[in-house]
Amino acid sequence: MIGHREWLIYLYLSRKTNVRLADNRNLVLEGIGDIAIKMKEERNALIEKVLLVPRMKCNLLSIGQLIEKGF
């Protein structure tokens, strides 16, 4: 989950729904998108299906999901 719309290279607007965080706060999910990351040796990687939650103060990243995708 990220709060920065400008980081997404594709954005698929979705029906607004709530996301509950660990501290029991509810934030609004506005869409799902993809982020391109520059890696070593001029390679790029694409992280797909990233949730856009504009009011998030910090980004959440699942290391397990990245490993499953080959990162």
Summary of the structure (lengths in Angstrom):
residues: 71
radius of gyration: 13.0
end to end distance: 17.4
largest distance: 41.6
contacts: 145
relative contact order: 0.30
helix: 17%
strand: 48%
